[in-house]
Structures are given as C-alpha cells and as structure tokens.
C-alpha cells in the first residue's frame, strides 16, 4: 500500500482531541454507550485469557483503559498517530506506569517488534477504512504485532441503525482513514479470514439496534 493511502495525517489537534473527550462524556446516552463498550471489551479480554501485555491502538484519549486494567493486564502500551490525542490520553493515565508507553505510530506501520503484545485492542477505527486493501494492510500489522488475540470494533449491517442509513448518498470512499461507513458483516469477516484470523466471538453494543460491533479474533492455526 502506498504511503499516500496511509492515515498518517494527524486528524486531531489538541483542541479537537479535547472536544472528542468531552463529546463522549457529555450526556447519559454517550456515557452509557462508553460503559457498554468497556463491558464488551472486558468480556473479550476475559475470553482471551486475561492477557498480560495489551496494546491499545488507536488509543484516542484512553477511554477504554478501565476495561483493560479491570481484566488484570500488567502492561498497557497505548498508541495513536495524533499528538493531540496522545496529550489528552497522557492526562488520563490510570496510575504510574499505566500506560507504560505512549507511542505516536500508524496502524499501518506500527513501531513495535513482531509478536510484542498478547492482545491488541483496536477500537472504533475500521469503520473509517472503506477499501478492503487498507483493511487487510491494517490487519496484517495487527497480526504481526500480537502473539494471539485482537478486539476490533466497527460499524456493521444487520441492525436498525444500518437499515435507517439505507438510501443515503455514500460518502466519497477515500483511501486510508476516511468518513465512517457501515461495513457488511460478511465483508469484514471475509477480511479477517483472508488476513489469517479466526473469529472467536462477536459482541453487539446494542443488539439489533446499533451498528457498533466488537469482534474477538485470534491468529488462525496453520
């Protein structure tokens, strides 16, 4: 994949990162959704055996870290390709050394060695990838860096939210990080298989209502 198609542009200034954090804490609805997403990530972490070393990429402002610490992780590496997000995330550290590292890096070229973490959390990113080639490139990096499992959340079809979007004019399908799209479940599950992952479980944030789904995947055995 060419450099031009990678989401290396910093989409979040410090002010925008602050606004992002405020948005997800502004109402009972957003707080409830965050709580539900944390619960599902915790469920995935527990099903994956309470991994010791976890990478959160993109980490955003650290919204999902309480689930990671509750699952008993000993080490958290947090990464994002936005300096603004990382600055806000640094303020939200859960304690000395948690996260152990804050890294500015792209999901398409992660600045970590092969098999360096036990679990990879990739929350709220893949619905920004309209092109299969980009999703497969990101999945290849996830597979390279994790020793076993990953949690990946995105928008999928088969629910009221997706049904309500029918007939809407689709956004321009940009390469790399673009506007949010609803990805058919069959397509993303095919992407997982093509990248060498088995789907272990999936969890819907609001079953049959909302588009948000979290997949727990593991590297397929050869």
ZAZA-526221 format. One line per 2 residues: number of its first residue (from 1); their letters; for each residue x, y, z of C-alpha. Coordinates in nm, 4 decimals, always signed. Example, Ala and Ser with C-alpha at 12.3 -4.5 7.8 and 13.67 -1.06 7.14 Angstrom:
! ZAZA-526221
1> AS> +1.2300:-0.4500:+0.7800 | +1.3670:-0.1060:+0.7140
***
This chain:
! ZAZA-526221
1> XX> +0.0000:+0.0000:+0.0000 | +0.1343:+0.3397:-0.0930
3> XX> +0.2267:+0.5950:+0.1685 | -0.0433:+0.8256:+0.0314
5> XX> -0.3142:+0.5789:+0.1325 | -0.1987:+0.5517:+0.4925
7> XX> -0.3784:+0.7525:+0.7631 | -0.0592:+0.9282:+0.8706
9> XX> -0.2166:+1.2730:+0.8752 | -0.2883:+1.3938:+1.2282
11> XX> -0.6658:+1.4417:+1.2205 | -0.6884:+1.5647:+1.5793
13> XX> -0.5423:+1.8901:+1.7024 | -0.5248:+1.9283:+2.0787
15> XX> -0.8471:+2.1297:+2.0770 | -1.0243:+1.8663:+1.8695
17> XX> -0.8944:+1.5883:+2.0944 | -1.0280:+1.7754:+2.3977
19> XX> -1.3627:+1.8133:+2.2204 | -1.3630:+1.4395:+2.1416
21> XX> -1.3142:+1.3551:+2.5087 | -1.5886:+1.5988:+2.6103
23> XX> -1.8295:+1.4602:+2.3492 | -1.8122:+1.1092:+2.4921
25> XX> -1.8804:+1.2363:+2.8420 | -2.1495:+1.4920:+2.7618
27> XX> -2.4756:+1.3038:+2.8155 | -2.6339:+0.9990:+2.9722
29> XX> -2.6517:+0.8346:+2.6279 | -2.2820:+0.8771:+2.5452
31> XX> -2.1786:+0.7704:+2.8954 | -2.3981:+0.4611:+2.8725
33> XX> -2.2523:+0.3697:+2.5322 | -1.8977:+0.4056:+2.6654
35> XX> -1.9865:+0.1889:+2.9646 | -2.1351:-0.0761:+2.7371
37> XX> -1.8307:-0.0770:+2.5061 | -1.5999:-0.1164:+2.8048
39> XX> -1.8085:-0.4098:+2.9257 | -1.7784:-0.5814:+2.5880
41> XX> -1.4037:-0.5212:+2.5676 | -1.3684:-0.6636:+2.9185
43> XX> -1.5669:-0.9688:+2.8077 | -1.3350:-1.0144:+2.5101
45> XX> -1.0248:-0.9758:+2.7279 | -1.1516:-1.2361:+2.9711
47> XX> -1.2390:-1.4782:+2.6939 | -0.8855:-1.4290:+2.5587
49> XX> -0.7478:-1.5431:+2.8940 | -0.6852:-1.2085:+3.0668
51> XX> -0.3745:-1.1217:+2.8624 | -0.0783:-0.9705:+3.0445
53> XX> +0.0502:-0.7253:+2.7797 | -0.2069:-0.5193:+2.5875
55> XX> -0.1669:-0.2702:+2.3028 | -0.4421:-0.0106:+2.2545
57> XX> -0.4182:+0.1369:+1.9029 | -0.5621:+0.3832:+1.8272
59> XX> -0.5898:+0.4692:+2.1953 | -0.7655:+0.8031:+2.1470
61> XX> -0.7995:+0.9692:+2.4853 | -0.7746:+0.6441:+2.6817
63> XX> -1.1485:+0.5863:+2.7083 | -1.1225:+0.2060:+2.7154
65> XX> -0.8355:+0.1690:+2.9613 | -1.0573:+0.0950:+3.2644
67> XX> -1.1629:-0.2316:+3.0968 | -0.8012:-0.3257:+3.0313
69> XX> -0.6936:-0.2661:+3.3906 | -1.0024:-0.4493:+3.5202
71> XX> -0.9048:-0.7502:+3.3090 | -0.5776:-0.7664:+3.5030
73> XX> -0.3326:-0.6519:+3.2371 | +0.0118:-0.5918:+3.3808
75> XX> +0.1361:-0.3756:+3.0964 | -0.0503:-0.1362:+2.8669
77> XX> +0.1084:+0.0157:+2.5589 | -0.1030:+0.2979:+2.4178
79> XX> -0.0518:+0.4307:+2.0671 | -0.2106:+0.6774:+1.8300
81> XX> -0.0964:+0.8776:+1.5276 | -0.2310:+1.2016:+1.6776
83> XX> -0.0210:+1.4150:+1.9098 | -0.3399:+1.5822:+2.0320
85> XX> -0.4984:+1.2529:+2.1303 | -0.1794:+1.1353:+2.2994
87> XX> -0.1545:+1.4543:+2.5042 | -0.5108:+1.4155:+2.6316
89> XX> -0.4542:+1.0426:+2.6874 | -0.1485:+1.1202:+2.8967
91> XX> -0.3668:+1.3217:+3.1333 | -0.5965:+1.0196:+3.1684
93> XX> -0.3312:+0.7728:+3.2841 | -0.4794:+0.5298:+3.5374
95> XX> -0.1690:+0.5359:+3.7526 | +0.2111:+0.5466:+3.7411
97> XX> +0.3222:+0.3278:+3.4523 | -0.0276:+0.2586:+3.3217
99> XX> +0.0040:+0.3036:+3.0324 | +0.3666:+0.2038:+3.0339
101> XX> +0.4249:+0.3735:+2.6971 | +0.2544:+0.6348:+2.4819
103> XX> +0.3676:+0.5968:+2.1211 | +0.2935:+0.8056:+1.8139
105> XX> +0.2640:+0.5497:+1.5365 | +0.0377:+0.4491:+1.2475
107> XX> -0.1705:+0.1327:+1.2485 | -0.0316:+0.0689:+0.9005
109> XX> +0.3317:+0.0686:+1.0216 | +0.3376:+0.0008:+1.3948
111> XX> +0.6618:+0.0956:+1.5638 | +0.6823:-0.2249:+1.7686
113> XX> +0.8576:-0.5595:+1.7130 | +0.6847:-0.8732:+1.5906
115> XX> +0.4788:-1.0634:+1.8500 | +0.5383:-0.7957:+2.1128
117> XX> +0.1950:-0.7996:+2.2839 | -0.0512:-1.0622:+2.3995
119> XX> -0.3631:-0.8717:+2.2969 | -0.4381:-0.5915:+2.0506
121> XX> -0.7339:-0.3585:+2.1140 | -0.8379:-0.1681:+1.8010
123> XX> -1.1472:+0.0236:+1.8979 | -1.3541:+0.2463:+1.6678
125> XX> -1.1190:+0.2547:+1.3697 | -1.2045:+0.0018:+1.0998
127> XX> -1.5314:+0.1734:+1.0031 | -1.3082:+0.4552:+0.8723
129> XX> -1.1494:+0.2149:+0.6182 | -1.3695:+0.1953:+0.3104
131> XX> -1.1240:-0.0044:+0.0971 | -1.0524:-0.3710:+0.1540
133> XX> -0.6856:-0.3261:+0.0675 | -0.6496:-0.0824:+0.3574
135> XX> -0.8311:-0.3115:+0.5994 | -0.6105:-0.6043:+0.5008
137> XX> -0.2975:-0.3932:+0.5422 | -0.4068:-0.2893:+0.8908
139> XX> -0.4966:-0.6480:+0.9807 | -0.1539:-0.7639:+0.8639
141> XX> +0.0102:-0.5257:+1.1112 | -0.2232:-0.6358:+1.3898
143> XX> -0.1347:-0.9973:+1.3150 | +0.2373:-0.9158:+1.3113
145> XX> +0.2361:-0.7413:+1.6488 | +0.0017:-0.9607:+1.8531
147> XX> +0.1019:-1.3026:+1.9788 | -0.2566:-1.4183:+1.9840
149> XX> -0.5808:-1.2229:+2.0013 | -0.7284:-0.8888:+1.8995
151> XX> -1.0503:-0.6985:+1.9638 | -1.1698:-0.4920:+1.6679
153> XX> -1.4793:-0.2712:+1.6765 | -1.6586:-0.1099:+1.3839
155> XX> -1.9971:-0.0397:+1.2255 | -2.1698:-0.3407:+1.0664
157> XX> -2.5011:-0.4052:+0.8950 | -2.7936:-0.6227:+1.0045
159> XX> -2.9440:-0.3800:+1.2561 | -3.1850:-0.0870:+1.2790
161> XX> -2.9089:+0.1722:+1.2570 | -2.7822:+0.0323:+0.9269
163> XX> -3.1388:-0.0026:+0.7938 | -3.2044:+0.3648:+0.8640
165> XX> -2.8980:+0.4585:+0.6599 | -3.0268:+0.2788:+0.3503
167> XX> -3.0661:+0.5041:+0.0507 | -2.8306:+0.7665:+0.1873
169> XX> -2.5745:+0.9010:-0.0516 | -2.2467:+0.7260:+0.0246
171> XX> -1.9507:+0.9445:+0.1165 | -1.6531:+0.9583:-0.1149
173> XX> -1.4690:+0.6350:-0.0453 | -1.1279:+0.7731:+0.0402
175> XX> -0.8183:+0.5599:+0.0670 | -0.6890:+0.5164:+0.4183
177> XX> -0.8659:+0.6926:+0.7047 | -1.1893:+0.8456:+0.5770
179> XX> -1.5504:+0.9127:+0.6673 | -1.7287:+0.6468:+0.8684
181> XX> -1.9023:+0.3723:+0.6725 | -2.1101:+0.0679:+0.7592
183> XX> -1.9252:-0.2463:+0.6504 | -2.1293:-0.5588:+0.5686
185> XX> -2.0643:-0.8310:+0.8250 | -1.9790:-1.0790:+0.5533
187> XX> -1.7147:-0.8451:+0.4125 | -1.5286:-0.7803:+0.7381
189> XX> -1.5459:-1.1460:+0.8378 | -1.4026:-1.2364:+0.4974
191> XX> -1.1257:-0.9828:+0.5598 | -1.0440:-1.1476:+0.8928
193> XX> -1.0171:-1.4881:+0.7262 | -0.8027:-1.3536:+0.4419
195> XX> -0.5676:-1.1923:+0.6944 | -0.5245:-1.5181:+0.8859
197> XX> -0.7635:-1.4630:+1.1770 | -1.0413:-1.6802:+1.3150
199> XX> -1.3483:-1.5083:+1.4609 | -1.3824:-1.6343:+1.8193
201> XX> -1.6829:-1.4221:+1.9155 | -1.8671:-1.1043:+1.8376
203> XX> -2.0485:-0.8683:+2.0720 | -2.3051:-0.6078:+1.9689
205> XX> -2.3174:-0.2879:+2.1712 | -2.6975:-0.2613:+2.1359
207> XX> -2.8141:-0.5847:+1.9676 | -3.0375:-0.5358:+1.6627
209> XX> -3.0404:-0.1602:+1.7187 | -2.6958:-0.0032:+1.6797
211> XX> -2.4244:-0.0611:+1.4199 | -2.1428:-0.0961:+1.6751
213> XX> -1.9988:-0.4476:+1.6964 | -1.6829:-0.5754:+1.8629
215> XX> -1.5117:-0.8829:+1.7191 | -1.2722:-1.1023:+1.9126
217> XX> -1.0348:-1.2675:+1.6666 | -0.7340:-1.4951:+1.7094
219> XX> -0.4492:-1.5834:+1.4767 | -0.5514:-1.8920:+1.2831
221> XX> -0.3510:-2.2066:+1.3425 | -0.1563:-2.3231:+1.0389
***
